[in-house]
Amino acid sequence: MALPNSLPPEFDRGVVTTVHQGECHVSGDVDLTFSTVLGSCISACVRDRVANVGGMNHFLLAEQSGSAKDRYGASARYGAFAMEQLINKVLSKGTGKKSNLEIKVFGGGKINASLDDVGLKNIEFVRSFMADEGYMMMGEDLGGNYARRVLFKPYSGRAFCKRLDSDVGANVAREELAIAKRRVVVAPPVDDIELF
Amino acid sequence: MHGAVSPGTKKVIKTMPKASAVSVLVVDDQQSMRGICKYILTQLGFKDIIEAKSGRDALGKLEKANVDLIISDWNMEDIDGLTLLKVIRKHPRTQAMPFIMATGRSDKEQVKEAISFGVNNYIVKPYDASTMKKRIEAVIGALS
């Protein structure tokens, strides 16, 4: 997909790494851009402002029942893990000090009636997580009836969010609906160590 | 179950422990992760759950409370899980205390290092109640 002309120049050069659902990437490369497309999903962009290291995750809390209201249910556990994983990766590549972190969050759109209020529940989760952990939201673009493309420069911390048209949104909705139907809520941890 | 931990002994609990009688110290610098762990422990029947928000906080709590089991995060800002384990294993009063390390990935080298310093077991996040039960029972015995 060609990037729009209105894109700030710094996003229009270097290497672009796509962050898919369930992934988490961290880098301190000045020329790198993380890119993702979000429907109901959430992406957090976390950066260590002193070390100039940052990362992006991309997760979907797919439960559509009332269970997402249970703050410690399977869905919320997965979200908390996705956030912790990104924060720990940035801390380990950066200064290790949480006070140096700046966090921006994106997504949580309502792009398909079949996905009910999943986007809203994702937003509730991420706001609650930020408040519980005492992090300040340095920037956000959440909710609405559209999909988004988010670009993030981990070195500078600059983020660019573009609202996508309904055709792209429909494709994103189909993909997210497939994930929700498969109920891929909690990825089984890689736990192949049998040392005990 | 207080009083069952005898410093210097390897087998800490010989009889089948009752979850409600086991005192657990949950150490994690993320409030949400402590909440999740506490929620799962409550599901498993544990009632005496103490929370520590850092490795340093855990050492303070251990001075004041009788603890039968520690479940600690690895990555923490002040004293990390491995350092906490080393300190606990050096202190005569806590050296035999059952210790489960929770972390985000199963890094074999990391696990080996933790084992060399006396960790009793290891749990990978995101975990559920059934995995937690297995790990706890592997350390303190089948829960009654």
Interface residues (C-beta under 8 A of the other chain):
Chain A: R71 Y72 A74 A76 R77 Y78 A80 F81 M83 E84 Q85 N88 L91 S92 G96 K97 K98 F129 D132 E133 V186 A187 P189 V190 D191 D192 I193 L195 F196
Chain B: D29 Q30 Q31 S32 M33 G35 I36 Y39 I40 N75 E77 G104 R105 S106 K108 V111 K112 I115 N120 N121 Y122 V124 K125 P126 Y127 D128 T131 A138
